[in-house]
Amino acid sequence: MKEAALRAITYSTLLIMLLVLSGCQNANTHNTDKDRALIKSGAGSKNISKKNHYTKDGFKNLYVEDNDKNFFDFLEMRLLGDEEWADHASLANQVPIQTVDIKRLKVKNNAQSEADLPLVTWLGHSMFLVQHNRLTLLTDPIFSNRASPLSFAGPKRYVEHAMNYADLPNIDIVVISHNHYDHLDNDTIKQLATHSALQTSPIQFYVPLGVKAHLIDEGVNPNDVTEMDWWNKATAKNSFSSAEIQALPSQHWSGRGLSDRLQTLWASWSINFGNFTVWFAGDTGYNDIQFKQIGNALGKIDLALIPIGGYAPRWFMQKYHLNPSEAVTIHTDVNATKSIGMHWGTFPMTAEEPGEPVTVLAQEKQAKEINNDSFITLSIGESVVIELDSVKGTQP
């Protein structure tokens, strides 16, 4: 017991350094009847104020009251709360993992567009490789063993890596949802900057407002970073193809230190490859307005990448982290044809067991009568082909 308490205190002390967890009270949303009426009429996406999320010092969420919970609130919850925290390392076998088929990824990079179907590979946590039309997208990459500024302390990955990241194919697009350590990792950015310099076409990084300077500090060429506000659009391209990138709302927060909370923006992302649109939710909580706005604005999402883990204890995490029930609701809100669950089974961030999000997701799909194949999870390292009505082709 004493050893467990000591471990909890040590871990909690590190967490305040890392700021990887959010302080949450029960969600207190501020949805308005006017906003809901606009969404119901289909006009919601056309009447969105572009600047309501600005403050004099940074940014805020629109439909939840941001709080100023601190380290001591977290410590009280962690040590004195009733919630039992899983021993993730001892339960790592709950997470399926397989070695990435590197050859398949590299062959896919050269697939001819007329026979091309999207190939999606989950690399753990919120990191996906999405390949389509000779463009390769990487989301919230973290190659490190810890979600931490320290190599010897902080939340440690409790499952093996599914590949040597030096073997990745050429990357064209990287999107980053926000600046927390489990989504923006310094060593990873340095490796990608080096990788980019060796490519014929450099990697194009897309980040929320305020995050560009951080990437530049880690060695990324300033010309290769595009900083974007919600609803802004940009075009990414290489020698073969192009895609439209759009920054979109999410409900989260930002901060890497003790004095920079909410000073940089957080975002979800739409990547439109022409005949295939993927929506990357980033890290987010739920409200019943913004995701419906996204669905109305995009019309159709072929693939949504949605968090299903990192939610317990619920009373503490609810504002800024989805549970599986809310993930299924977002799947419906954004009009996704298919969704893949992420943000689980990799780092010991929250109280639930590693495999619990997958079990609860299956229950929620059944309860909400969602087709089982429309919202799936993958093994870490697994690649899956996304079928498209507009394309009849073969895959390598």
Secondary structure by P-SEA (a helix, b strand, c coil): caaaaaaaaaaaaaaaaaccccccccccccccaaaaaaaaaccccccccccccccccbbbbccbbbbbccaaaaaaaaccccccccccccccccbbbbccaaaaaaaaaacccccccbbbbbccccbbbbbcccbbbbccccccccccccccccccccccccccccccccccbbbbcccccccccaaaaaaaaaaaaaccccbbbbbcccaaaaaaaaccccccbbbbcccbbbbbbcccbbbbbbbbbbbbccccccccccccccbbbbbbcccbbbbbbccccccccaaaaaaaaacccccccccccccccccccccccccaaaaaaaaaaacccbbbbcccccccccccccaaaaaaaaaaaaaacccccccccccccbbbbbbbcccccccc
